[in-house]
Amino acid sequence: MLAAVTEKTPIVQFNNHLDHFDFTNCIIQGDCLAVMRSMPSKSVDVIITSPPYNLLNSSGNGLKKNTHVGKWVNAAIKDGYREYDDNMPYPEYVEWQRECVTEMVRLIRDDGAIFYNNKNRVQRGLLQDRREIVAGFPLRQIITWKRSGAINFNAGYFLPVTEQIYMICGPAFKLVKGANKLTDVWEVKQEMKNPHPAPFPEDLIDRIVSSTSGSIILDPFAGSGTTAVSAIKHDRNFILIEQSMVYCEMARKRIDGEDWRNV
Ligand SMILES: C[S@@+](CC[C@H](N)C(=O)[O-])C[C@H]1O[C@@H](n2cnc3c(N)ncnc32)[C@H](O)[C@@H]1O
């Protein structure tokens, strides 16, 4: 049962199942794993998403919730998200993300694809390679997203400026004509003008959307709704899922062309 709570782009609250509801071009407020489990198999074409990175579960001297250490005073993400603290024991995080990817794989059609963004990190001096999240799924390519520089406070390793976009594909997935000329290293500056603490840059998502042809694009960790903005720009449909009502409202205002930066 879903209850519509706005009249513009609908924000619908998820109450345990999706009952004969066309959720295309809607924002669904709820836990994405539960929502995805309620959606029919092979019902979307493309999934583009970036989950929380579990950044506040840090062994280092970087991000720690509410520590306000001088180094991270200006990093919005240091306090986590509005309604999610981004701080799970690592094995639990990997298990949760694998459950999410399992659902995503079930939801795409045979010619569909998932673009799953995550970021490697060093913990207790050793690389935590997020490939363990995608191991065993039909991974076809890892796109390297190179952001512009930052500051490295750890003398133990070089400044990391890359994130990964894991391209997990249905067996019949193909890029649109000409898109295979792009390389697998994408240099795109991080987004600076979005009040969400960890937004996609629009250019990054435009590159994915314009390289694919599917008409229904899902983002289960939707945040400020960048995936929908790009989908609309390219004349596609979207489905957003986001746990926080604050971010659902931010995404709705952004999609509907209202002032969204002050939500
Ligand atoms: C990295 S951000 C996504 C930002 C988005 N790509 C954008 O451009 O704004 C991850 C989002 O996942 C949301 N989130 C965390 N747990 C969730 C859950 N279980 N279900 C749905 N959304 C969740 C957080 O509130 C946060 O907005």
The ligand as an ORCA input file, in Angstrom:
! r2SCAN-3c Opt
* xyz 0 1
  C      25.885      8.542     -1.787
  S      24.288      9.108     -1.410
  C      23.525      9.206     -3.004
  C      23.623     10.588     -3.593
  C      23.018     10.688     -4.987
  N      23.761      9.898     -5.954
  C      22.972     12.154     -5.443
  O      23.397     12.455     -6.572
  O      22.528     13.004     -4.676
  C      23.500      7.725     -0.679
  C      22.054      7.964     -0.252
  O      21.509      6.724      0.214
  C      20.518      7.023      1.189
  N      20.242      5.772      1.926
  C      20.945      5.225      2.955
  N      20.398      4.049      3.314
  C      19.332      3.842      2.500
  C      18.386      2.798      2.381
  N      18.432      1.717      3.162
  N      17.434      2.896      1.423
  C      17.368      3.997      0.615
  N      18.247      5.024      0.692
  C      19.225      4.945      1.622
  C      21.142      8.158      2.001
  O      20.153      8.899      2.687
  C      21.850      8.956      0.892
  O      21.028     10.028      0.440
*
